[in-house]
Amino acid sequence: MVLHFMDRKGICTIIDADFQTETVKIENCTDDNLHRAFGVKENPSWADFEFFLEDRCFPRTRDKLKMVLRDVGVDHYDPLTIIRKTQGRMAEDTQWIEIISE
């Protein structure tokens, strides 16, 4: 799966995630660590990738989670499924995720 972590200026990080081998390769397209998907990490682990996905979603401990999931259009908390619906957009910033290929 290839994802682009974006902001208003364009692509910040290109992420190539292999779900079979649970490996991640990235290419940072900005020098601004605050806008990179993994900050200063150049070789993120699979756990880092999973944390990144969940960090781009609402918390799994959110009050009235079932209602929020229903509003988004998913039936259970799965960060990748939620990102497919929301593009990982957060109220706190101007970044999002584009899924380029699966």
C-alpha positions in Angstrom: 0.0 0.0 0.0 1.3 3.4 -0.9 0.1 6.5 1.0 0.9 10.1 0.7 1.0 12.2 3.9 0.0 15.6 2.7 -0.4 19.2 3.8 -1.4 22.4 1.9 2.0 22.6 0.3 1.9 19.1 -1.1 3.4 15.7 -0.2 5.2 15.6 3.1 6.0 11.8 3.2 5.5 8.9 0.8 4.8 5.8 2.8 5.1 2.3 1.3 3.6 -0.2 3.7 3.8 -4.0 3.1 1.1 -5.7 5.1 2.3 -9.2 4.4 5.8 -8.6 5.7 4.8 -5.8 8.0 7.6 -3.5 6.8 7.5 0.2 6.0 9.7 2.3 3.7 9.4 6.1 3.5 10.6 9.0 1.5 10.3 12.4 3.2 9.6 15.2 0.9 10.1 18.0 3.4 12.8 19.1 5.7 10.2 20.2 8.3 10.2 17.4 10.9 6.9 18.6 12.3 5.2 17.9 8.9 6.8 14.5 8.3 4.7 11.4 9.0 7.3 10.0 11.4 9.2 13.1 12.5 12.9 12.5 12.6 12.6 8.7 12.1 14.0 7.7 8.8 13.4 4.0 9.2 10.0 3.5 11.0 9.0 0.1 12.3 5.6 -1.5 11.7 4.6 -0.5 15.2 5.5 3.1 14.3 3.3 2.8 11.2 0.4 1.4 13.3 0.8 4.2 15.8 0.8 6.8 13.0 -2.5 5.5 11.6 -4.1 5.5 14.9 -2.8 8.9 15.7 -4.6 10.2 12.6 -8.0 9.0 13.9 -10.1 9.9 16.9 -9.1 8.1 20.1 -10.4 4.6 20.6 -11.4 5.8 24.1 -13.6 8.6 22.8 -16.9 9.1 24.6 -19.8 7.7 22.6 -17.4 5.9 20.3 -20.2 3.7 18.7 -22.1 6.8 17.7 -18.9 8.4 16.2 -18.1 5.2 14.3 -21.6 5.1 12.9 -21.4 8.7 11.8 -18.1 7.9 10.0 -19.7 4.8 8.4 -17.7 2.0 10.0 -18.9 -0.7 12.4 -15.7 -1.2 14.5 -12.6 0.7 15.4 -9.9 0.0 12.8 -7.6 2.9 12.0 -7.0 2.1 8.4 -10.8 1.7 7.7 -11.4 5.0 9.4 -8.7 6.7 7.4 -10.2 5.4 4.2 -13.4 7.3 5.2 -11.8 10.4 6.8 -8.5 10.7 5.0 -6.9 11.0 8.4 -8.0 14.6 8.7 -7.8 16.1 12.1 -9.3 19.4 13.5 -5.9 20.3 15.0 -3.9 20.5 11.7 -4.0 20.8 8.0 -2.6 17.5 7.1 -4.3 14.4 5.6 -3.5 11.0 4.1 -4.1 10.0 0.5 -4.2 6.3 -0.3 -2.5 6.0 -3.7 -2.6 2.2 -4.1 -3.6 -0.8 -2.1 
